[in-house]
Amino acid sequence: MAIAQAAEDLTARLLTITELAEQLGVTARAIRFYEDKGLISPARAGATRVYTRRELARMQLILRGKRLGFSLRDIKQFLDLYDHDPTHVEQRRQLLARVRHRIEELEKTRAAVTETLAELGEIEQQTLRALAETAT
C-alpha cells in the first residue's frame, strides 16, 4: 500500500507540457523556449516531457522575472545561485542588487515619459489654439 501511495503521489506532482502551460497561462512553445535556454529541465516519461513542482516553481520565477524586466541571463543566474546556495544568502544579495538597478532604470524611464507627456501636452495645446484661431 505504501509503495502504491508513493507512486500515486509522484504521478500527481507530474505535469505534461500542456498542463504546465495551462497552469501558467503561457504556450507550450514558451515552455520549450525556456527549456532550450537551459532554465528548466523536465524529466521524460518515454517520449513525453513531464514537469515536477521544481519546474513549475522555476517557471513561475522565470515569468515573474520577465514581467519585472530582467534579462534571461539575469534570471538564469538567479536560478543557478538558488541551486548552488542552500542558504540562498548570495541569491538574495544578487537579487537585491539587480532589483535596485532595475528600480533606477524604471525611475529614469518614468522621468523620460513624464517629460515626453508634458511636451506632447504642450504641442496639443498649441495645435488646439492654432485650430481655434483658424476657425474664427
Secondary structure, 3 states (H helix, E strand, C coil): CHHHHHHHHHHHCCECHHHHHHHHCCCHHHHHHHHHCCCCCCEEECCEEEECHHHHHHHHHHHHHHHCCCCHHHHHHHHHHHHHCCCCHHHHHHHHHHHHHHHHHHHHHHHHHHHHHHHHHHHHHHHHHHHHHHHC
